[in-house]
């Protein structure tokens, strides 16, 4: 548990006495932000303003910026793994293990890069080292082909690479001309023996230099000569094409070592004096190489080394399932570090406990990725009351911890998309809803992702939000386009009503340009259809295509898509056409126009239909005169059509 | 924890700040205070600084709460005050004022103590609760033009009669897969109740959250992500933070979360699953993060505590944020 201090100059008692208010608020797009409020401190007059007015943004559990590239690159591996159909479709466990092994190695490669990138940050480097060793051990124990049963080799390599590398100081000893003259050098020799899979040559070098300096060559009884001979003859796995052959040779070799071990009397050269027990070291080295349990245990400095060395030198045929029996020889596994707990639970095949310990790291990355791999070959104990498995639970927490800033949302979404269907939608909805829609590119990407994950509800929310944004800016056309994307006829109609009202009020059709970019199928909405056709009428009129313009006007009225408060505008628009030299409307069309005029002027809702017109005239009389102008035009046109019988 | 960074912001409110609320994207913040003013803050994403967008006198008394509507309805928030009114504010792209009072809801007979917009899929609805003991639900008549609001429902939540100084609070359920529900802290009755919109479109009491020894100061319904049950947190004057678990009794089927059918007849089993005494004094606020995985609580001990459940459902205190001076 962590404690943070906001640094307000008040104490608890003062806060309580002053009826203070303090509250935490989570930032929806950044799980790490918490705002709090301090209250005034009445007793401290000078400080009143400062305290009561301050908000504090407390960043907690922020993932450092330096981890971004690691998070992004491992996300790619994770998604690749989840898109690998062989893993989900193939039931053969060995095939699965091989594939998982490949991905585990890829993860390790990325961790290795971060280890090297964090050279200046000791804590980070330490964390990546630990994560690497956990992944590596998991891979050795669970993702290796067991046909060869080469577990001892792999474990030895794991131990040496992760915990027993040669330090710079140790390297200096190797460069000495006369090594092994003090105890530190012998400790190093012991280390080389315990990690002989990697440091065989180095051990030989030390011994050879020693023999040379002390004129011990060609003395077959010299313990050092015998050691050199044993180490030299040690079979190397790389020299054998078949692992079985190597194993047989190793067993034969070790039998010889055992004989020598029994016979040796550890003769210390008489011309050298030591202030430490060289015999003890020689005894240990022989003991280790001959697989003597006591020698191995007493030479190791950690439980990890005991387990691995026992397997390597004492029981090379051990199976993974038997490793746990070796723990009786270790004393310090239970009170070790978090890393120790994780590694020992891996050795003990206690995978539930392993992930529980992994989840204690501040960085959810480890537990998420290891539990994800494990879930392909092991069934975790069920999660009480959750609709998801344990691996998914960790993915949710990892996604949660990434926050939604920058491009993290895409990564968070990717992890969530691999969770069971039961929870995917609600989780993604919660996440995506809080991603700021602050650039066109981002919105496009977001919508693409929503389509990919079939998140219809979220797409609807996004278009509604963007539509409203455009509407508020006065870009009605853009707003309608967004609403059309989601077939929101309710909102489209609301905006069209607004556009129609605007035209009725001030004759402004400038907002209708968007109609040109719509395809015909979009004109299903009667209000848009009306606006489109009315716009078309205006254009035909401007182009002096009066006949076409006239028939369009009639259509607008007869199809009743024009709202009734718009009819008087259409009728006024018809006047110049009625007065045109060429006859535009035939008699039945003229009758239709007359019917429409009478319908709005004799209706009990006349005032409503003519409300805007009423506002534009000074008196009732003027309104009547205006209507009469339409009437006269209609009558004259009717007379003309009757005379010409059209 | 990796970083412990604290950034402070002077609000220049001239009195106690009662509430603050992030917009949906966390890049805008509104604060309200006893100085009767509302201030809106915008996050400069490059510098990480909060810049004041606007500040104005919004009510005639202390402003107690502010709540943002979903951005699909525009940049809209509501404020409530001891002056018995609720006001709806909207950002204007044009014109003199940036933030315009679109509507004033005046039905309350007492100070309005809590407000919250409903989840957006229910439309533009606002729940309010006042010292007159009434829960009111309003709806915007026209979402393009927020001048007119209809009072859809007025529910008397307290049987104790009118209380001028009663303390009430509310929180909507965000689950799309149940009927609309609201949890309400019921003043001096020392309890919280869940109201549900029934099949006949009537709000009815559906469950009671018992176990409180004093006034319930705050309620928070957890966003339901990945759980087969719902969680509600309460902050109580008795110094406890409580977490209640609501399991759906009628549907044991695991597919419940994925079903788009609204459960009309669901009956809940209510259990008090956690009770934290850590604040040791009145607890004022509780709030969940957006995925419902972390709960924050704040109390008179001057501390904010963050709680998180492990996958074995054990709740642990993640962090304590303190306003105390370092000793």
Interface residues (C-beta under 8 A of the other chain):
Chain A: X1 X2 X3 X4 X5 X6 X7 X8 X9 X10 X11 X12 X15 X16 X20 X21 X22 X23 X24 X25 X26 X27 X28 X29 X30 X31 X32 X33 X34 X35 X36 X37 X38 X39 X40 X50 X52 X53 X54 X55 X56 X57 X58 X59 X60 X61 X62 X63 X64 X359 X362 X363 X383 X384 X385 X386 X387 X388 X390 X392 X393 X394 X396 X397 X400 X404 X419 X421 X422 X423 X425 X426 X427 X430 X431 X433 X434 X435 X436 X437 X438 X457 X461 X464 X465 X467 X468 X469 X471 X472 X473 X474 X491 X494 X495 X498
Chain B: X1 X2 X3 X4 X5 X6 X7 X8 X9 X10 X11 X12 X13 X14 X15 X16 X17 X18 X19 X20 X21 X22 X23 X24 X25 X26 X27 X29 X31 X50 X70 X71 X72 X73 X74 X75 X91 X92 X93 X94 X120 X121 X142 X143 X144 X176 X223 X224 X225 X226 X227 X228 X229 X247 X254 X255 X257 X258 X281 X284 X285 X287 X288 X289 X290 X291 X292 X293 X294 X296 X297 X298 X299 X300 X301 X302 X303 X304 X306 X310 X311 X312 X313 X316 X317 X318 X319 X320 X321 X322 X323 X324 X325 X326
